[in-house]
Amino acid sequence: MSQLNSLYVKIKIPKDNLEQFLQDKPVAATVDQNWTAWWDSRGMYDAEPLSEIHLYEKDINRDILEIFPNDATIGKDEQMEQGNEEWVFCVVFFSENYEEILPMLAWLKSIAPYMDAEGEGVALIYDFFWGSGVVMAHLVFTGQEVSFSFTEDISGLEPGLLAAANDTLQTAFDIISAQYGEAD
């Protein structure tokens, strides 16, 4: 049985730009060489070629955040860090299915045009909780561009990035544990 991987996002973006993105309508993703190269690199058993990317059917981007309830069963957390204008979003128990993560990846990629020229960031879907080390997806944001990195295992991540992701997800998981009386 597959286990749910975690989503970690940290993007440097002005608060006003993020708010504008969240108020705008979701946009469809186009399958391009970066998408297909990433898809083909995943080594999925009997995978169909990537020809279409479904998007979340919501009126505005903010509604996509509401797909993931603010309850302790999935470990969702979102915050805008003041001062350095970094948006952090995570879901401890997100998905184990490649087709299921496509709408989220498309949505995240659509943030790039709202970033400043010096904006940067990362999005990871990886096995934080279960220990296999698998990285399902790794997006790198630079300026107003975003592309897949073909990282397959956490050993291929920069140690500081992995530590930041693990810390954020551990904090979200600790909230789950506290709600269920499992905290130390």
Secondary structure, 3 states (H helix, E strand, C coil): CCCCEEEEEEEECCHHHHHHHHHCCCCCCCCCHHHHHHHHHCCCCCCCCCCCCCCCCCCCHHHHHCCCCCCCCCCEEEEEECCCCEEEEEEEEEECCHHHHHHHHHHHHCCHHHCCCCCEEEEEEECCCCCCCEEEEEEEEECCEEEEECCCEHHHCCHHHHHHHHHHHHHHHHHHHHHCCCCC
